Amino acid sequence: MVGGMATLKVTVTLPEEQVAAIRRLVSAGKTTNVSGFVRHAVAVALDDVAGWGSVLAKALAETGGDLTAEERQWADRIVGVTP
């Protein structure tokens, strides 16, 4: 953790298998503790989302901008998003 970084304790619910896998990593010395593993996983996920957001913005800019309402409805149907 970065010195001076504020933290907040939260409760998350994970499948038992994931918790067991994280605890095995802690026991094997692959990560410091469960909280450290989760902090790292969240940081990686946030970086991933930011990266994909940047890629999407660039692609949209190169292909005519944001989706129209009709295009968004079509995409939602394709990926199974329900309104």
N, CA, C and O atoms as a GROMACS GRO file, in nm:
protein
  332
    1MET      N    1   0.085  -0.117   0.000
    1MET     CA    2   0.000   0.000   0.000
    1MET      C    3   0.089   0.123   0.000
    1MET      O    4   0.194   0.125   0.064
    2VAL      N    5   0.048   0.223  -0.070
    2VAL     CA    6   0.121   0.349  -0.077
    2VAL      C    7   0.104   0.422   0.056
    2VAL      O    8  -0.007   0.430   0.109
    3GLY      N    9   0.214   0.476   0.110
    3GLY     CA   10   0.208   0.548   0.235
    3GLY      C   11   0.109   0.663   0.227
    3GLY      O   12   0.109   0.738   0.130
    4GLY      N   13   0.025   0.677   0.329
    4GLY     CA   14  -0.071   0.785   0.332
    4GLY      C   15  -0.198   0.759   0.253
    4GLY      O   16  -0.290   0.841   0.255
    5MET      N   17  -0.206   0.645   0.184
    5MET     CA   18  -0.325   0.614   0.106
    5MET      C   19  -0.438   0.575   0.201
    5MET      O   20  -0.422   0.486   0.284
    6ALA      N   21  -0.550   0.643   0.188
    6ALA     CA   22  -0.666   0.611   0.272
    6ALA      C   23  -0.724   0.478   0.229
    6ALA      O   24  -0.728   0.446   0.110
    7THR      N   25  -0.769   0.402   0.324
    7THR     CA   26  -0.833   0.274   0.294
    7THR      C   27  -0.970   0.271   0.360
    7THR      O   28  -0.997   0.347   0.453
    8LEU      N   29  -1.053   0.183   0.312
    8LEU     CA   30  -1.187   0.166   0.364
    8LEU      C   31  -1.215   0.017   0.368
    8LEU      O   32  -1.195  -0.053   0.269
    9LYS      N   33  -1.260  -0.031   0.480
    9LYS     CA   34  -1.293  -0.172   0.493
    9LYS      C   35  -1.432  -0.196   0.433
    9LYS      O   36  -1.528  -0.128   0.468
   10VAL      N   37  -1.441  -0.294   0.344
   10VAL     CA   38  -1.568  -0.331   0.283
   10VAL      C   39  -1.586  -0.482   0.293
   10VAL      O   40  -1.491  -0.555   0.318
   11THR      N   41  -1.707  -0.525   0.274
   11THR     CA   42  -1.737  -0.667   0.273
   11THR      C   43  -1.773  -0.706   0.131
   11THR      O   44  -1.855  -0.641   0.067
   12VAL      N   45  -1.711  -0.813   0.082
   12VAL     CA   46  -1.746  -0.865  -0.050
   12VAL      C   47  -1.783  -1.012  -0.034
   12VAL      O   48  -1.741  -1.078   0.061
   13THR      N   49  -1.862  -1.060  -0.126
   13THR     CA   50  -1.902  -1.200  -0.125
   13THR      C   51  -1.838  -1.268  -0.245
   13THR      O   52  -1.857  -1.226  -0.359
   14LEU      N   53  -1.764  -1.374  -0.218
   14LEU     CA   54  -1.696  -1.451  -0.323
   14LEU      C   55  -1.735  -1.597  -0.312
   14LEU      O   56  -1.771  -1.644  -0.204
   15PRO      N   57  -1.729  -1.669  -0.423
   15PRO     CA   58  -1.752  -1.813  -0.416
   15PRO      C   59  -1.647  -1.879  -0.326
   15PRO      O   60  -1.531  -1.837  -0.324
   16GLU      N   61  -1.688  -1.982  -0.253
   16GLU     CA   62  -1.598  -2.051  -0.160
   16GLU      C   63  -1.470  -2.097  -0.229
   16GLU      O   64  -1.362  -2.092  -0.171
   17GLU      N   65  -1.483  -2.143  -0.355
   17GLU     CA   66  -1.365  -2.194  -0.426
   17GLU      C   67  -1.262  -2.083  -0.448
   17GLU      O   68  -1.141  -2.108  -0.439
   18GLN      N   69  -1.308  -1.961  -0.476
   18GLN     CA   70  -1.216  -1.850  -0.497
   18GLN      C   71  -1.144  -1.814  -0.367
   18GLN      O   72  -1.023  -1.789  -0.367
   19VAL      N   73  -1.218  -1.811  -0.257
   19VAL     CA   74  -1.157  -1.780  -0.128
   19VAL      C   75  -1.054  -1.887  -0.093
   19VAL      O   76  -0.944  -1.855  -0.046
   20ALA      N   77  -1.088  -2.011  -0.116
   20ALA     CA   78  -0.994  -2.120  -0.087
   20ALA      C   79  -0.868  -2.107  -0.172
   20ALA      O   80  -0.757  -2.129  -0.123
   21ALA      N   81  -0.885  -2.072  -0.299
   21ALA     CA   82  -0.770  -2.056  -0.388
   21ALA      C   83  -0.681  -1.940  -0.341
   21ALA      O   84  -0.558  -1.952  -0.343
   22ILE      N   85  -0.742  -1.830  -0.300
   22ILE     CA   86  -0.664  -1.716  -0.250
   22ILE      C   87  -0.589  -1.757  -0.123
   22ILE      O   88  -0.471  -1.725  -0.108
   23ARG      N   89  -0.654  -1.826  -0.034
   23ARG     CA   90  -0.589  -1.870   0.091
   23ARG      C   91  -0.474  -1.966   0.063
   23ARG      O   92  -0.374  -1.965   0.134
   24ARG      N   93  -0.487  -2.049  -0.040
   24ARG     CA   94  -0.376  -2.137  -0.078
   24ARG      C   95  -0.256  -2.054  -0.126
   24ARG      O   96  -0.142  -2.086  -0.095
   25LEU      N   97  -0.285  -1.948  -0.202
   25LEU     CA   98  -0.177  -1.860  -0.248
   25LEU      C   99  -0.108  -1.791  -0.129
   25LEU      O  100   0.014  -1.776  -0.129
   26VAL      N  101  -0.187  -1.751  -0.030
   26VAL     CA  102  -0.129  -1.690   0.090
   26VAL      C  103  -0.042  -1.791   0.163
   26VAL      O  104   0.071  -1.760   0.202
   27SER      N  105  -0.093  -1.913   0.180
   27SER     CA  106  -0.016  -2.018   0.248
   27SER      C  107   0.114  -2.051   0.176
   27SER      O  108   0.215  -2.082   0.239
   28ALA      N  109   0.110  -2.043   0.043
   28ALA     CA  110   0.228  -2.074  -0.037
   28ALA      C  111   0.324  -1.955  -0.046
   28ALA      O  112   0.430  -1.965  -0.106
   29GLY      N  113   0.286  -1.842   0.015
   29GLY     CA  114   0.371  -1.725   0.011
   29GLY      C  115   0.367  -1.649  -0.121
   29GLY      O  116   0.455  -1.567  -0.148
   30LYS      N  117   0.268  -1.677  -0.204
   30LYS     CA  118   0.256  -1.610  -0.334
   30LYS      C  119   0.195  -1.472  -0.323
   30LYS      O  120   0.210  -1.390  -0.414
   31THR      N  121   0.125  -1.444  -0.214
   31THR     CA  122   0.068  -1.313  -0.187
   31THR      C  123   0.071  -1.292  -0.036
   31THR      O  124   0.076  -1.388   0.040
   32THR      N  125   0.069  -1.167   0.007
   32THR     CA  126   0.086  -1.138   0.150
   32THR      C  127  -0.034  -1.181   0.234
   32THR      O  128  -0.017  -1.241   0.340
   33ASN      N  129  -0.154  -1.150   0.187
   33ASN     CA  130  -0.275  -1.185   0.260
   33ASN      C  131  -0.394  -1.171   0.165
   33ASN      O  132  -0.379  -1.126   0.052
   34VAL      N  133  -0.511  -1.209   0.212
   34VAL     CA  134  -0.630  -1.204   0.128
   34VAL      C  135  -0.658  -1.061   0.082
   34VAL      O  136  -0.687  -1.038  -0.035
   35SER      N  137  -0.650  -0.966   0.173
   35SER     CA  138  -0.677  -0.827   0.137
   35SER      C  139  -0.580  -0.777   0.032
   35SER      O  140  -0.619  -0.707  -0.062
   36GLY      N  141  -0.452  -0.812   0.046
   36GLY     CA  142  -0.353  -0.771  -0.053
   36GLY      C  143  -0.384  -0.828  -0.190
   36GLY      O  144  -0.369  -0.760  -0.291
   37PHE      N  145  -0.425  -0.953  -0.194
   37PHE     CA  146  -0.460  -1.016  -0.320
   37PHE      C  147  -0.579  -0.944  -0.384
   37PHE      O  148  -0.578  -0.915  -0.504
   38VAL      N  149  -0.682  -0.916  -0.305
   38VAL     CA  150  -0.802  -0.850  -0.357
   38VAL      C  151  -0.768  -0.709  -0.404
   38VAL      O  152  -0.816  -0.667  -0.510
   39ARG      N  153  -0.686  -0.635  -0.328
   39ARG     CA  154  -0.646  -0.500  -0.371
   39ARG      C  155  -0.577  -0.507  -0.507
   39ARG      O  156  -0.605  -0.426  -0.595
   40HIS      N  157  -0.486  -0.604  -0.522
   40HIS     CA  158  -0.415  -0.618  -0.650
   40HIS      C  159  -0.513  -0.654  -0.762
   40HIS      O  160  -0.507  -0.597  -0.871
   41ALA      N  161  -0.603  -0.748  -0.737
   41ALA     CA  162  -0.700  -0.790  -0.839
   41ALA      C  163  -0.789  -0.674  -0.882
   41ALA      O  164  -0.818  -0.659  -1.001
   42VAL      N  165  -0.831  -0.592  -0.787
   42VAL     CA  166  -0.915  -0.477  -0.820
   42VAL      C  167  -0.836  -0.376  -0.902
   42VAL      O  168  -0.889  -0.320  -0.998
   43ALA      N  169  -0.711  -0.352  -0.864
   43ALA     CA  170  -0.628  -0.257  -0.940
   43ALA      C  171  -0.610  -0.303  -1.083
   43ALA      O  172  -0.618  -0.223  -1.176
   44VAL      N  173  -0.584  -0.432  -1.102
   44VAL     CA  174  -0.568  -0.487  -1.237
   44VAL      C  175  -0.698  -0.472  -1.316
   44VAL      O  176  -0.696  -0.434  -1.433
   45ALA      N  177  -0.811  -0.503  -1.253
   45ALA     CA  178  -0.940  -0.492  -1.321
   45ALA      C  179  -0.970  -0.348  -1.359
   45ALA      O  180  -1.021  -0.322  -1.469
   46LEU      N  181  -0.940  -0.254  -1.271
   46LEU     CA  182  -0.964  -0.113  -1.302
   46LEU      C  183  -0.877  -0.065  -1.417
   46LEU      O  184  -0.922   0.009  -1.504
   47ASP      N  185  -0.750  -0.107  -1.417
   47ASP     CA  186  -0.661  -0.073  -1.529
   47ASP      C  187  -0.713  -0.133  -1.659
   47ASP      O  188  -0.707  -0.069  -1.764
   48ASP      N  189  -0.763  -0.255  -1.651
   48ASP     CA  190  -0.816  -0.323  -1.769
   48ASP      C  191  -0.936  -0.248  -1.825
   48ASP      O  192  -0.946  -0.225  -1.946
   49VAL      N  193  -1.027  -0.209  -1.738
   49VAL     CA  194  -1.145  -0.135  -1.782
   49VAL      C  195  -1.105  -0.002  -1.844
   49VAL      O  196  -1.158   0.037  -1.948
   50ALA      N  197  -1.011   0.067  -1.781
   50ALA     CA  198  -0.965   0.196  -1.835
   50ALA      C  199  -0.901   0.176  -1.971
   50ALA      O  200  -0.922   0.257  -2.062
   51GLY      N  201  -0.823   0.071  -1.986
   51GLY     CA  202  -0.757   0.044  -2.114
   51GLY      C  203  -0.857   0.014  -2.224
   51GLY      O  204  -0.846   0.065  -2.335
   52TRP      N  205  -0.956  -0.070  -2.193
   52TRP     CA  206  -1.057  -0.104  -2.294
   52TRP      C  207  -1.142   0.018  -2.327
   52TRP      O  208  -1.185   0.035  -2.441
   53GLY      N  209  -1.168   0.103  -2.226
   53GLY     CA  210  -1.243   0.224  -2.252
   53GLY      C  211  -1.170   0.314  -2.350
   53GLY      O  212  -1.232   0.375  -2.437
   54SER      N  213  -1.040   0.321  -2.336
   54SER     CA  214  -0.958   0.401  -2.427
   54SER      C  215  -0.959   0.342  -2.567
   54SER      O  216  -0.971   0.416  -2.666
   55VAL      N  217  -0.947   0.212  -2.577
   55VAL     CA  218  -0.951   0.144  -2.707
   55VAL      C  219  -1.086   0.167  -2.774
   55VAL      O  220  -1.092   0.196  -2.893
   56LEU      N  221  -1.194   0.154  -2.698
   56LEU     CA  222  -1.327   0.174  -2.752
   56LEU      C  223  -1.345   0.318  -2.800
   56LEU      O  224  -1.399   0.342  -2.908
   57ALA      N  225  -1.300   0.414  -2.719
   57ALA     CA  226  -1.313   0.555  -2.758
   57ALA      C  227  -1.239   0.583  -2.888
   57ALA      O  228  -1.289   0.654  -2.975
   58LYS      N  229  -1.120   0.527  -2.901
   58LYS     CA  230  -1.041   0.546  -3.024
   58LYS      C  231  -1.112   0.483  -3.143
   58LYS      O  232  -1.122   0.543  -3.250
   59ALA      N  233  -1.162   0.360  -3.125
   59ALA     CA  234  -1.231   0.292  -3.234
   59ALA      C  235  -1.355   0.368  -3.277
   59ALA      O  236  -1.382   0.383  -3.396
   60LEU      N  237  -1.431   0.418  -3.179
   60LEU     CA  238  -1.551   0.496  -3.214
   60LEU      C  239  -1.513   0.624  -3.287
   60LEU      O  240  -1.580   0.662  -3.384
   61ALA      N  241  -1.409   0.690  -3.243
   61ALA     CA  242  -1.365   0.814  -3.309
   61ALA      C  243  -1.323   0.787  -3.453
   61ALA      O  244  -1.346   0.870  -3.541
   62GLU      N  245  -1.263   0.671  -3.477
   62GLU     CA  246  -1.215   0.637  -3.611
   62GLU      C  247  -1.326   0.586  -3.703
   62GLU      O  248  -1.308   0.580  -3.825
   63THR      N  249  -1.440   0.551  -3.644
   63THR     CA  250  -1.547   0.491  -3.725
   63THR      C  251  -1.676   0.572  -3.723
   63THR      O  252  -1.783   0.520  -3.756
   64GLY      N  253  -1.668   0.698  -3.684
   64GLY     CA  254  -1.787   0.782  -3.693
   64GLY      C  255  -1.850   0.822  -3.564
   64GLY      O  256  -1.959   0.881  -3.566
   65GLY      N  257  -1.789   0.795  -3.452
   65GLY     CA  258  -1.843   0.843  -3.325
   65GLY      C  259  -1.928   0.742  -3.251
   65GLY      O  260  -1.928   0.622  -3.282
   66ASP      N  261  -2.000   0.792  -3.152
   66ASP     CA  262  -2.081   0.706  -3.066
   66ASP      C  263  -2.187   0.631  -3.146
   66ASP      O  264  -2.226   0.671  -3.256
   67LEU      N  265  -2.232   0.521  -3.088
   67LEU     CA  266  -2.338   0.442  -3.150
   67LEU      C  267  -2.469   0.520  -3.151
   67LEU      O  268  -2.498   0.597  -3.059
   68THR      N  269  -2.546   0.499  -3.254
   68THR     CA  270  -2.681   0.555  -3.256
   68THR      C  271  -2.768   0.470  -3.164
   68THR      O  272  -2.728   0.361  -3.123
   69ALA      N  273  -2.886   0.518  -3.132
   69ALA     CA  274  -2.978   0.440  -3.048
   69ALA      C  275  -3.009   0.306  -3.114
   69ALA      O  276  -3.017   0.204  -3.046
   70GLU      N  277  -3.027   0.306  -3.245
   70GLU     CA  278  -3.056   0.182  -3.318
   70GLU      C  279  -2.938   0.085  -3.310
   70GLU      O  280  -2.958  -0.034  -3.288
   71GLU      N  281  -2.817   0.136  -3.329
   71GLU     CA  282  -2.698   0.050  -3.321
   71GLU      C  283  -2.682  -0.007  -3.180
   71GLU      O  284  -2.645  -0.124  -3.164
   72ARG      N  285  -2.708   0.074  -3.079
   72ARG     CA  286  -2.696   0.029  -2.940
   72ARG      C  287  -2.798  -0.081  -2.911
   72ARG      O  288  -2.766  -0.179  -2.845
   73GLN      N  289  -2.922  -0.066  -2.961
   73GLN     CA  290  -3.025  -0.168  -2.941
   73GLN      C  291  -2.984  -0.298  -3.010
   73GLN      O  292  -3.002  -0.406  -2.954
   74TRP      N  293  -2.928  -0.287  -3.130
   74TRP     CA  294  -2.882  -0.405  -3.202
   74TRP      C  295  -2.772  -0.475  -3.123
   74TRP      O  296  -2.775  -0.597  -3.105
   75ALA      N  297  -2.675  -0.398  -3.075
   75ALA     CA  298  -2.564  -0.456  -2.998
   75ALA      C  299  -2.614  -0.521  -2.870
   75ALA      O  300  -2.568  -0.629  -2.834
   76ASP      N  301  -2.706  -0.456  -2.802
   76ASP     CA  302  -2.764  -0.513  -2.680
   76ASP      C  303  -2.830  -0.646  -2.708
   76ASP      O  304  -2.816  -0.740  -2.630
   77ARG      N  305  -2.903  -0.657  -2.820
   77ARG     CA  306  -2.967  -0.784  -2.855
   77ARG      C  307  -2.862  -0.891  -2.883
   77ARG      O  308  -2.878  -1.006  -2.842
   78ILE      N  309  -2.755  -0.854  -2.952
   78ILE     CA  310  -2.651  -0.951  -2.987
   78ILE      C  311  -2.583  -1.008  -2.863
   78ILE      O  312  -2.559  -1.128  -2.856
   79VAL      N  313  -2.552  -0.922  -2.765
   79VAL     CA  314  -2.482  -0.970  -2.645
   79VAL      C  315  -2.577  -1.014  -2.533
   79VAL      O  316  -2.532  -1.058  -2.427
   80GLY      N  317  -2.707  -1.003  -2.558
   80GLY     CA  318  -2.805  -1.054  -2.462
   80GLY      C  319  -2.837  -0.960  -2.348
   80GLY      O  320  -2.882  -1.005  -2.242
   81VAL      N  321  -2.816  -0.830  -2.367
   81VAL     CA  322  -2.851  -0.732  -2.264
   81VAL      C  323  -2.999  -0.704  -2.275
   81VAL      O  324  -3.051  -0.677  -2.383
   82THR      N  325  -3.066  -0.710  -2.160
   82THR     CA  326  -3.210  -0.679  -2.161
   82THR      C  327  -3.230  -0.545  -2.094
   82THR      O  328  -3.168  -0.515  -1.992
   83PRO      N  329  -3.318  -0.463  -2.152
   83PRO     CA  330  -3.343  -0.330  -2.095
   83PRO      C  331  -3.410  -0.337  -1.959
   83PRO      O  332  -3.438  -0.233  -1.899
   0.00000   0.00000   0.00000
